[in-house]
Each structure stands twice: as C-alpha cells, then as structure tokens.
Amino acid sequence: MDSSPLPRGRERILVVDDEPALAETTKHMLDRLGYQAVFRTNGIEALEAFRNQPEGKGFDMVITDMTMPHLTGLDLAKELLKLDPNVAILLCTGFSELADAEKAKKMGLQGFLMKPVVLRELAGMVRNVLDKRMNG
C-alpha cells in the first residue's frame, strides 16, 4: 500500500455527475485535498455555472461523468472547450468504454477515470493534469 502523501492543490474544480451522492462524494474528496470544488448534477447546469464564472476566479478543471441525461460528458466537454479551449477536462465513467477513452483523448480531454473513483487515483490524476496544463 502506497503511504506517500497525496498530491494536493488549491485550484477551482467543477464536478458534474447526475448522481448527486457521487457528485458530492467527489467534491468532498477534492475539498480534503485542498481544492475549491463545486458540483452540478447535470450538464446544462454545469455549462451555466461555467459560463457565469466570476472574473479571474474561473474553473481550472472540470470532472464530468460520461453518461448523463440531456447532455453527455462528451457533449458537455465540447461546449466547455468552445468557451475555454484551455480548460482541463477529466471524463469519468462506470463502464469500460475504451472507444470513448480514445474519443475523449482525440477531443483534447486530459484524462479518464474509472468509477468508483478512488481518492489516491483522483488526487494523482488531478494534480498531474493541472501541472501539465500549467507547464504547457
């Protein structure tokens, strides 16, 4: 078992999952790691939250569920990238949709997490993606 300290951060992260309990759990994990996380339970609300970010305090990352009603994770990602081509986006899924992992990468998404999300995996992936983004 890896006992090294978990990577932490202070960035703002938007979590999107149509299952409120999962969205809230992910938000709490991120909060424990020092991030400023908020969650929305559908893609339309998430898009609205992203569009209405306070000036200078925008989201550094969006973690979105793949399978949601109205707006899938990939559709949400497309819309978010139109608004901010530099936003880091992680796609989350409970299924092994390998084709979608490939599609996500081709679309410019930075990562792919399998559910159930594990704290150490989440911490490592989030920090890794944010560091890559900041260092070009």
Contact map, one row per residue, 1 for C-alpha under 8 A:
1110000000000000000000000000000000000000000000000000000000000000000000000000000000000000000000000000000000000000000000000000000000000000
1111000000000000000000000000000000000000000000000000000000000000000000000000000000000000000000000000000000000000000000000000000000000000
1111100000000000000000000000000000000000000000000000000000000000000000000000000000000000000000000000000000000000000000000000000000000000
0111110000000000000000000000000000000000000000000000000000000000000000000000000000000000000000000000000000000000000000000000000000000000
0011111000000000000000000000000000000000000000000000000000000000000000000000000000000000000000000000000000000000000000000000000000000000
0001111100000000000000000000000010000000000000000000000000000000000000000000000000000000000000000000000000000000000000010011000000000000
0000111110000000000000000000000010000000000000000000000000000000000000000000000000000000000000000000000000000000000000000011001000000000
0000011111000000000000000000000011100000000000000000000000000000000000000000000000000000000000000000000000000000000000000010001000000000
0000001111100000000000000000000011100000000000000000000000000000000000000000000000000000000000000000000000000000000000000000001000000000
0000000111110000000000000000000001110000000000000000000000000000000000000000000000000000000000000000000000000000000000000000000000000000
0000000011111000000000000000000000110000000000000000000000111000000000000000000000000000000000000000000000000000000000000000000000000000
0000000001111100000000000000000000111000000000000000000011111000000000000000000000000000000000000000000000000000000000000000000000000000
0000000000111110000000000000000000111100000000000000000000111110000000000000000000000000000000000000000000000000000000000000000000000000
0000000000011111000000000000000000001111000001000000000000101110000000000000000000000000000000000000000000000000000000000000000000000000
0000000000001111100000100110000000001111000000000000000000000111000000000000000000000000000000000000000000000000000000000000000000000000
0000000000000111110000100000000000000011111001000000000000000111100000000000000000000000000000000000000000000000000000000000000000000000
0000000000000011111101100000000000000011110000000000000000000001100100000000000000000000000000000000000000000000000000000000000000000000
0000000000000001111100100000000000000001110000000000000000000000100110000000000000000000000000000000000000000000000000000000000000000000
0000000000000000111111100000000000000000100000000000000000000000000000000000000000000000000000000000000000000000000000000000000000000000
0000000000000000111111110000000000000000100000000000000000000000000000000000000000000000000000000000000000000000000000000000000000000000
0000000000000000001111111000000000000000000000000000000000000000000000000000000000000000000000000000000000000000000000000000000000000000
0000000000000000101111111100000000000000000000000000000000000000000000000000000000000000000000000000000000000000000000000000000000000000
0000000000000011111111111110000000000011100000000000000000000000000000000000000000000000000000000000000000000000000000000000000000000000
0000000000000000000111111111000000000010000000000000000000000000000000000000000000000000000000000000000000000000000000000000000000000000
0000000000000000000011111111100000000000000000000000000000000000000000000000000000000000000000000000000000000000000000000000000000000000
0000000000000010000001111111110000000000000000000000000000000000000000000000000000000000000000000000000000000000000010000000000000000000
0000000000000010000000111111111000001110000000000000000000000000000000000000000000000000000000000000000000000000000000000000000000000000
0000000000000000000000011111111100001000000000000000000000000000000000000000000000000000000000000000000000000000000000000000000000000000
0000000000000000000000001111111110000000000000000000000000000000000000000000000000000000000000000000000000000000000000100000000000000000
0000000000000000000000000111111111111000000000000000000000000000000000000000000000000000000000000000000000000000000000000010000000000000
0000000000000000000000000011111111111000000000000000000000000000000000000000000000000000000000000000000000000000000000000000000000000000
0000000000000000000000000001111111100000000000000000000000000000000000000000000000000000000000000000000000000000000000000000000000000000
0000011110000000000000000000111111100000000000000000000000000000000000000000000000000000000000000000000000000000000000000010000000000000
0000000111000000000000000000011111110000000000000000000000000000000000000000000000000000000000000000000000000000000000000000000000000000
0000000111111000000000000000011111111000000000000000000000000000000000000000000000000000000000000000000000000000000000000000000000000000
0000000001111000000000000000011001111100000000000000000000000000000000000000000000000000000000000000000000000000000000000000000000000000
0000000000011110000000000011011000111110000000000000000000000000000000000000000000000000000000000000000000000000000000000000000000000000
0000000000001110000000000010000000011111000000000000000000000000000000000000000000000000000000000000000000000000000000000000000000000000
0000000000000111100000110010000000001111100001000000000000000000000000000000000000000000000000000000000000000000000000000000000000000000
0000000000000111110000100000000000000111111011000000000000000000000000000000000000000000000000000000000000000000000000000000000000000000
0000000000000001111100100000000000000011111011000000000000000000000000000000000000000000000000000000000000000000000000000000000000000000
0000000000000001110000000000000000000001111111000000000000000000000111100000000000000000000000000000000000000000000000000000000000000000
0000000000000001000000000000000000000001111111100000000000000000000101111001000000000000000000000000000000000000000000000000000000000000
0000000000000000000000000000000000000000011111110000000000000000000001100001000000000000000000000000000000000000000000000000000000000000
0000000000000000000000000000000000000001111111111000000000000000000000000000000000000000000000000000000000000000000000000000000000000000
0000000000000101000000000000000000000011111111111100000000000000000000000000000000000000000000000000000000000000000000000000000000000000
0000000000000000000000000000000000000000001111111110000000000000000000000001001100000000000000000000000000000000000000000000000000000000
0000000000000000000000000000000000000000000111111111000000000000000000000000000000000000000000000000000000000000000000000000000000000000
0000000000000000000000000000000000000000000011111111100000000000000000000000000000000000000000000000000000000000000000000000000000000000
0000000000000000000000000000000000000000000001111111100001100000000000000000000100000000000000000000000000000000000000000000000000000000
0000000000000000000000000000000000000000000000111111100000000000000000000000000000100000000000000000000000000000000000000000000000000000
0000000000000000000000000000000000000000000000011111110000000000000000000000000000000000000000000000000000000000000000000000000000000000
0000000000000000000000000000000000000000000000001111111011100000000000000000000000000000000000000000000000000000000000000000000000000000
0000000000000000000000000000000000000000000000000001111111000000000000000000000000000000000000000000000000000000000000000000000000000000
0000000000000000000000000000000000000000000000000000111111000000000000000000000000000000000000000000000000000000000000000000000000000000
0000000000000000000000000000000000000000000000000000011111000000000000000000000000000000000000000000000000000000000000000000000000000000
0000000000010000000000000000000000000000000000000000111111100000000000000000000000000000000000000000000000000000000000000000000000000000
0000000000010000000000000000000000000000000000000100111111110000000000000000000000000000000000000000000000000000000000000000000000000000
0000000000111100000000000000000000000000000000000100100011111100000000000000000000000010000000000000000000000000000000000000000000000000
0000000000111000000000000000000000000000000000000000000001111100000000000000000000000011000000000000000000000000000000000000000001000000
0000000000111100000000000000000000000000000000000000000000111110000000000000000000000011110000000000000000000000000000000000000001000000
0000000000001111000000000000000000000000000000000000000000111111000000000000000000000011110000000000000000000000000000000000000000000000
0000000000001111000000000000000000000000000000000000000000001111100000000000000000000000111100000000000000000000000000000000000000000000
0000000000000011100000000000000000000000000000000000000000000111110000001000000000000000111100000000000000000000000000000000000000000000
0000000000000001110000000000000000000000000000000000000000000011111100011000000000000000001110000000000000000000000000000000000000000000
0000000000000000000000000000000000000000000000000000000000000001111100011100000000000000001110000000000000000000000000000000000000000000
0000000000000000000000000000000000000000000000000000000000000000111110011000000000000000000010000000000000000000000000000000000000000000
0000000000000000110000000000000000000000011000000000000000000000111111111000000000000000000000000000000000000000000000000000000000000000
0000000000000000010000000000000000000000010000000000000000000000001111110000000000000000000000000000000000000000000000000000000000000000
0000000000000000000000000000000000000000011100000000000000000000000111110000000000000000000000000000000000000000000000000000000000000000
0000000000000000000000000000000000000000011100000000000000000000000111111011000000000000000000000000000000000000000000000000000000000000
0000000000000000000000000000000000000000001000000000000000000000111111111111000000000000000000000000000000000000000000000000000000000000
0000000000000000000000000000000000000000001000000000000000000001111100111111100000000000001000000000000000000000000000000000000000000000
0000000000000000000000000000000000000000000000000000000000000000010000011111110000000000001000000000000100000000000000000000000000000000
0000000000000000000000000000000000000000000000000000000000000000000000111111111000000000000000000000000000000000000000000000000000000000
0000000000000000000000000000000000000000001100100000000000000000000000111111111100000000000000000000000000000000000000000000000000000000
0000000000000000000000000000000000000000000000000000000000000000000000001111111110000000100000000000000000001000000000000000000000000000
0000000000000000000000000000000000000000000000000000000000000000000000000111111111000000000000000000000000100000000000000000000000000000
0000000000000000000000000000000000000000000000100000000000000000000000000011111111100000000000000000000000000000000000000000000000000000
0000000000000000000000000000000000000000000000100100000000000000000000000001111111111010000000000000000000000000000000000000000000000000
0000000000000000000000000000000000000000000000000000000000000000000000000000111111111110000000000000000000000000000000000000000000000000
0000000000000000000000000000000000000000000000000000000000000000000000000000011111111000000000000000000000000000000000000000000000000000
0000000000000000000000000000000000000000000000000010000000000000000000000000001111111000000000000000000000000000000000000000000000000000
0000000000000000000000000000000000000000000000000000000000000000000000000000000111111110000000000000000000000000000000000000000000000000
0000000000000000000000000000000000000000000000000000000000000000000000000000000111111110000000000000000000000000000000000000000000000000
0000000000000000000000000000000000000000000000000000000000000000000000000000000010011111000000000000000000000000000000000000000000001000
0000000000000000000000000000000000000000000000000000000000111100000000000000000110011111100000000000000000000000000000000000000000000000
0000000000000000000000000000000000000000000000000000000000011100000000000000000000000111110000000000000000001100000000000000000011001000
0000000000000000000000000000000000000000000000000000000000001111000000000000100000000011111000000000000000001110000000000000000000000000
0000000000000000000000000000000000000000000000000000000000001111000000000000000000000001111100000000000000001111100000000000000000000000
0000000000000000000000000000000000000000000000000000000000000011110000001100000000000000111110000000000100001011100000000000000000000000
0000000000000000000000000000000000000000000000000000000000000011110000000000000000000000011111000000000000000001111000000000000000000000
0000000000000000000000000000000000000000000000000000000000000000111000000000000000000000001111111000000000000001111000000000000000000000
0000000000000000000000000000000000000000000000000000000000000000000000000000000000000000000111110000000000000000011100000000000000000000
0000000000000000000000000000000000000000000000000000000000000000000000000000000000000000000011111000000000000000011000000000000000000000
0000000000000000000000000000000000000000000000000000000000000000000000000000000000000000000011111100000000000000010000000000000000000000
0000000000000000000000000000000000000000000000000000000000000000000000000000000000000000000010111111100000000000000000000000000000000000
0000000000000000000000000000000000000000000000000000000000000000000000000000000000000000000000011111110000000000000000000000000000000000
0000000000000000000000000000000000000000000000000000000000000000000000000000000000000000000000001111111000000000000000000000000000000000
0000000000000000000000000000000000000000000000000000000000000000000000000000000000000000000000001111111100000000000000000000000000000000
0000000000000000000000000000000000000000000000000000000000000000000000000000000000000000000000001111111110000001000000000000000000000000
0000000000000000000000000000000000000000000000000000000000000000000000000000000000000000000000000111111111000000000000000000000000000000
0000000000000000000000000000000000000000000000000000000000000000000000000000000000000000000000000011111111100000000000000000000000000000
0000000000000000000000000000000000000000000000000000000000000000000000000100000000000000001000000001111111111111000000000000000000000000
0000000000000000000000000000000000000000000000000000000000000000000000000000000000000000000000000000111111111110000000000000000000000000
0000000000000000000000000000000000000000000000000000000000000000000000000000000000000000000000000000011111111000000000000000000000000000
0000000000000000000000000000000000000000000000000000000000000000000000000000010000000000000000000000001111111000000000000000000000000000
0000000000000000000000000000000000000000000000000000000000000000000000000000000000000000000000000000000111111100000000000000000000000000
0000000000000000000000000000000000000000000000000000000000000000000000000000100000000001111000000000000111111110000000000000000000000000
0000000000000000000000000000000000000000000000000000000000000000000000000000000000000001110000000000000110011111000000000000000010000000
0000000000000000000000000000000000000000000000000000000000000000000000000000000000000000111000000000000110001111100000000000100010000000
0000000000000000000000000000000000000000000000000000000000000000000000000000000000000000011110000000100100000111110000000000000000000000
0000000000000000000000000000000000000000000000000000000000000000000000000000000000000000011110000000000000000011111010000100000000000000
0000000000000000000000000000000000000000000000000000000000000000000000000000000000000000000111110000000000000001111110000000000000000000
0000000000000000000000000000000000000000000000000000000000000000000000000000000000000000000111100000000000000000111111000000000000000000
0000000000000000000000000000000000000000000000000000000000000000000000000000000000000000000001000000000000000000011111000000000000000000
0000000000000000000000000100000000000000000000000000000000000000000000000000000000000000000000000000000000000000111111101100000000000000
0000000000000000000000000000000000000000000000000000000000000000000000000000000000000000000000000000000000000000001111111100000000000000
0000000000000000000000000000100000000000000000000000000000000000000000000000000000000000000000000000000000000000000011111110000000000000
0000010000000000000000000000000000000000000000000000000000000000000000000000000000000000000000000000000000000000000001111111000000000000
0000000000000000000000000000000000000000000000000000000000000000000000000000000000000000000000000000000000000000000011111111100000000000
0000000000000000000000000000000000000000000000000000000000000000000000000000000000000000000000000000000000000000100011111111110000000000
0000011100000000000000000000010010000000000000000000000000000000000000000000000000000000000000000000000000000000000000111111111000000000
0000011000000000000000000000000000000000000000000000000000000000000000000000000000000000000000000000000000000000000000011111111100000000
0000000000000000000000000000000000000000000000000000000000000000000000000000000000000000000000000000000000000010000000001111111110000000
0000000000000000000000000000000000000000000000000000000000000000000000000000000000000000000000000000000000000000000000000111111111000000
0000001110000000000000000000000000000000000000000000000000000000000000000000000000000000000000000000000000000000000000000011111111100000
0000000000000000000000000000000000000000000000000000000000000000000000000000000000000000000000000000000000000000000000000001111111110000
0000000000000000000000000000000000000000000000000000000000000000000000000000000000000001000000000000000000000110000000000000111111111000
0000000000000000000000000000000000000000000000000000000000011000000000000000000000000001000000000000000000000000000000000000011111111100
0000000000000000000000000000000000000000000000000000000000000000000000000000000000000000000000000000000000000000000000000000001111111110
0000000000000000000000000000000000000000000000000000000000000000000000000000000000000000000000000000000000000000000000000000000111111111
0000000000000000000000000000000000000000000000000000000000000000000000000000000000000101000000000000000000000000000000000000000011111111
0000000000000000000000000000000000000000000000000000000000000000000000000000000000000000000000000000000000000000000000000000000001111111
0000000000000000000000000000000000000000000000000000000000000000000000000000000000000000000000000000000000000000000000000000000000111111
0000000000000000000000000000000000000000000000000000000000000000000000000000000000000000000000000000000000000000000000000000000000011111
